[in-house]
Amino acid sequence: MRTLNCKGTLIDLSYPKVMGIINVTPDSFYDGGKTTASREIVAQAKTMLDEGATFLDIGGYSSRPNAEEVSEAEELQRVLPAIEAILNEFPEALISIDTFRSEVAKQAVEAGAALVNDISAGTIDPTMISEVAKLNVPYCMMHMRGTPQTMAALTDYETITKEVIFFFSEKIAEARAAGINDILIDPGFGFAKTKDQNFELLKHLDLFKQLEVPCLVGVSRKSMIYKTLETTPDNALNGSTVLHTIAVSKGANILRVHDVSEAVECIKLTQNLK
């Protein structure tokens, strides 16, 4: 299945799409603190939509390693005004809410979000899957271990690709049983994985096609790029584009990115190889 029903709009993922990242947090690893005022959020949303983003991913809880705990109330205070500001200006925008809390997902969808993007696949909040089923929106489930505060120490795998695929096979079955129709998976690059494990997953990304659900890839400006190149997140755009090209060639259906125009160009060029 390569389509998503987002607020009544059917999105065809047989041609890869771009999800633009809008972090309304003060401490995200790359763009923390850049978009906290409504006018800045709306301006960034406009730029991303103009450049070709299909989705805008709004997150109010930094999931970088060792990120500080944020209360549910604080997360809601960050994301709800952002969603409302964007939809007030761009009513047709498809907003993804990046949260692992079911209550945040519920209120965000009620405010107009069209998709739930959960870094924990329901492992942190056990009510998330049943809540998403009630909300009747697509659900993106990511693989990770532990929490942002503990995941860096949980990288012991025997065969990482096999274990991540098995994790998803169980989670997809759980989500289907709960009544979720539209499911995406995200291998979780950088989440409870070493640099070498991240590249191992990317190398075998095409194996995730056997799960028969769309695949989202989020590698934009991450440490697997800038640590390999011995540089910084600010200087990791070229490296991001290289890995985006590989991901799309191996079957990624959505690229979650900080830099939309470059990702759109990457997809256009890669699709001409088919």
Buried (B, 14 or more C-beta within 10 A) or exposed (E): EEEBBBBEEEBEBEEBBBBBBBBBBEEBBBBBEBBBEBEBBBEBBBEBBEBBBBBBBBBBBBBBBEBEEBEBEEBBEBBBBBBEBBBEBBEEBBBBBBBBBBBBBBBBBEBBBBBBBBBBBBBBBEEBBBBBBEBEBBBBBBBBBBBBEEBBEBBEBEEBBEEBBEBBEEBBEBBEEBEBBBBBBBBBBBBBBBBEBBBBBBEBBEBBEEBEBBBBBBBBBBBBBBEBEEEEBEEBBEBBBBBBBBBBBBBBBBBBBBBBBBBBBBBEEBEEEE
